[in-house]
Amino acid sequence: MNTTQQPTAESSDVIVDVGGVRESRFRHRLTDLSHEVLEPTYGRVRASGDFWEFFVRDVPSTLPEGALVLADLSTVMDAYRRVGPLRWLARTRATRPSFVAFVRTERDRRWTALVDDVVRMSDMRLNVCNDASNLSVIRDCLSWAAAAQRPDTVLAVTFDVHQDVLAVQFGDGLTASFRWDQVGLADARAELVAESASVGAQGTCVELATREGGSLEIDSAALRALVDQNLRNRQADVARNVSQEVGVRIRAVRKAAGLTQAELGRRAGLDQAMVSRIERGLQRPRVDTLRRIAHGVGVSIAELLDAGLPSHA
């Protein structure tokens, strides 16, 4: 598995630049929508108005990494022509902005035929919002731009026919190649149309078509965890916390029912040692095990896992 990592910087703020939007009313609307759409999920929105000044000039190092850059498509294309494709790509990789280009005027529309080239030279970090009059579309574009900064978001995926691997680019610049056995699909490889690999909704998965006309998804976070030890550690911590919480709830329900661990084990068809491990959070029960425990104390699975104690007749 080959990986290439771009340097990253962490911040609790979301840097949003709207300086490339020419109309002041639309610029203010985007600012308001940025707060509305992004802050509940991604943190405080902080405005920046100098992105283009430094990005077009030869000083991109002064820019914050990972800014959300909202601009008219014509602004983006004018800057691209001034900078040139290779320097544009280098500066995009150095600062990792997420560009959202809005098509609002005839001037913007004249550039749409050339956008594909700029998307490729922007490391897939450019999204064109074709309907700037539709608030729902704008919200989706803003959400995409913010999601594109997440390390577990997939920005691009291609199938390498020579090595028979999936090449994936993540939001923070990491690129990695995955074999089919690494993603648990070695047995299903013959049924997949590997050339169909594409990015799923908002980069949350990789989508593949099957030869029978169906589809299959590979979760982006699962892919990222294969090449990211920090993410694997965080996922393990979450799993442990969930197991501990489930154990606490099962213990509370068992005690409320007046049962010992051994008595619950007999009712559920489990040994007392397993009940003990589950209650201590050392073992995460499968769904069928939860069903047996719930039956043993006379409640539903939903009641078993509810934070409050169930009532008993």
N, C-alpha and C positions, 0 to 999 in steps of 0.2 A: 504494500500500500504506500504510494508516494504522496507526500504532502508538501505544499509550499505555503508559508505563513507570512502575511503582511503584519507589520507592527500595529498594535492597537492601543487606544487610550480609553480609560473608563471615566465616565462622568454621569452624575445623576441628572444633569440637565439635557434637554433636547434643544440643540441650536438650530433655529429656523431663520433662513435668509429669504426675504421677499423683495430684495432690491432689484431683481430682474423683471419685476412686473411693472409695466409702464403706467397703467391706469390706477390712480390712487384709491378709488372706491373698491376696485377688485383687490388691491393690495391689502386694504383694511379688512375686507371680508376674509381673505386667506389667513390673516393674523388671528382673527377671532376664531375661525374654524380650527386653526392649529391648536389653540388652547382647549377648545371643546373636544376635539377628537383625540389628541395625543396625551394630554396630561393625566387622564384617568388610568392609562396603561403604562406610559413610558416615562412619566416624571415631568418636572417643571419645564415649560417652554421658555427659552431665552432667545430674544431677537438678536439678529446680527444683520448689519446692513452694508458690509464691506466685502462680501465674498468675491464678487466679480472683479473688484479693483485689484485684489491680490492674486486671484487665480489666473487672470489674463496676463498680469505682469509676471516677472520672473521671481516672485517671492511667495510661492504657495506654502512655504514652511511656517508662515505667520498665521495660517488659517487653522481654526479648530478642526480636529479630526471628526469625521462622521456627521457633518452638518446636513440638514435637509434644505435643499436649495430649490425654491419655488420661483419659476420664471416663465415669461412668455417664450414660446418655442423660437420666435425670431431672435430673442436675446441669446438663447443657447447657441443657435446656429451662427449668429454673428461672432460670438466669442470663439466658437470652434474654428471658424475660418481664420480668425486672427492668430490663434495659438498654433494651429496645425495639428494633424492627427496624432503624430507620435508624442509631441509634448503634451497634448491633451490627455492621452492615455497615461503618460508618466505622472502627470499632476493628479489625475483621478486616483491612481493607485496610491499615491503618496498621502492624499488627504481623505479618501473614501467618502465623498459626498453622495447623497442620494438626490438625483435630479428629478423634479417633476416639471415637465414642460407643458404649458397650457396653450391650446389652440383656440384663440378668441377672435382674431382679426384676419383679414385677407392676406396680410403680410405673413402671419403665422402659417396659414394654409398653403402658401406657396412653397414652404419648406418641407411639408410632410413626406414628399416622395424621397427625400434624402435622409430621413431619420434613421433608417435601419443601420446605415454606416456609422452614425454617431453613437447609436446604442452599443454597437460592438466595440467601438473605441472608448466607450465609457465603462467598459468592463461590466456591461449589463446593469449599470446603476442608473440608467435613464428610463423613466416611464413617461409616456405621452398621454396627457389627459385631453381627449378630443372633444369632450362636451363640457366646457367650462361654465355653461349655464345651469347645469344640473348639480345641485348640492350633494346628492347621493353619490354621484360619480366623483366629485371632488373629495368627499370624505374617504372613499375607497382609495383614491390616489394618495392621499395623505397617509392612510394606514399602511399602504404598500411601502411608501418611502421610509416610514419609521421601522417597519418590520425588516426592511432590507439591511438595517444596521445590526440586527441580532446575529450573534455567531451561529445559531442553529437554523437560520433561514437559508434556503437554497436559492441562489440567484441564477444559476445556469447548470445544465447537465447535458453531457454529450456521451454518446456510445463510441468507444474506441474499438473498432472492428478488429484491428490487428492484435490487440492484447485481450480482447473480450472482457473489458471492464467498463464500469460507469465512471466518468470523470465529472466530479461535482465541485462547484465553486460556492462557498458560503459567504454570508453577509460581511464578515470581517476580513475577507480577502484570502482566507485559507482555501486551498484547492487540494483535493484528494481523489485518488482512484480506488474504486472498490471492486473486489472480485465478487462473483455471485455467491460463493460459499460464505464470505464475510457478512453478507446481508441476509443469509439464511434462505437463499433461493437457488442453490445448486441443483436440487432435485426438480425444480420447476423451470429451469433454464430453457429446456426445449419447447416449452409452451408459451414463452414470452417473445414478443417482437421487440428486441432490444433497441432497434433503430427508432422506436417510437418514444423513447425516454424523453420526458418533458417536465418542466417545473409545475407543480400543482398550485392550488390557490394560495396566493400570498406567500409562496415559498415554503409552505408547511410540509411538503412531501415531494417525492419524485413519483411521477405517474408512468406506468408502463401498460401497453395494450397486450392482450393475450391473443393467441392465434384463433381462438374461438369467438373473438369479438368482445370479450369482457375487458376489464381493467384491473390493475393492481397498484397499490400505493405503498411506498416505503417512507416511513415517517422521517422527517428531516432531523429531528432531535436524536433519533436512534442512529442515524448515519453519523451525525456529529460526535456522538458519544464514542464511536469506534475510533476516532482519531484525537479525542480531547479528554485527557485524564481528569482535568478539573471538572468537566461536565459529568463524567462518570462518577466522580466523588460526590458531586452535588445530588445526582440522581440516587446514589446509594443512601445519602443522608435523608432524602425525602422518603425513600422506601422504608428506612428504619423508623422514621417519625410516624409514618402511616401505620406500620406494624405495631408500634407502641401504643398509638391511639386506639387502634382496633382492640388490642389486648386489654387496655383499661376499660373499654366499654363492655367487652364480654365479661370481664371480672365483675363489673358493677351489676350487670343483668343477672349473672349467676348468683351473686350474693342476695340480690333483691328477691330471687326465687327461692332462697333458702337452701341452695344446693352446695355441696362440696365439689371440688374438682373431680374426685373419683365418681361421685353420683352423676355429674354432668357427662363424664366420659362414658359411663355405662348407658345412659340414655341416648347419647349421640353416636355410640359405637366407636369411640376413640379411647386410647389409653390415657391414664391420668398424666403421664409425662408429657404427652403432646398438648393436652389442655394447659398444662403449666407453661410450656414453651410459648404457646400462643398468647396467653395472658401476660407474659413478661415481654412480649414483643420480639422474641427471638425467632419466631417462625410466623410468616404471613400466611394465613389460611386461604386455601382456594375456595371458589364459590361453592362447590359441593360440600366442603367442610363447614363453611358458614351456614349452609342450609341445614346440615345435621345438628349443629350447635343450636341454631334458632329453634328447630323442632324439639330439641331436648329441653329447652326452657319454656316452650310454648308461646313463642312470639314469631313475628315475621322477620326476614332478614333486615328490612327497613327499620323495624323497631330495635333490632339487635344493634345496628350501627348508628342509631340516633343518639345525639349527645345526651338527651334526657333519659331518665329511666322509664321503661314502659310500666303501665299499670297492670295489675294482676287481679283477676276476679277472686 
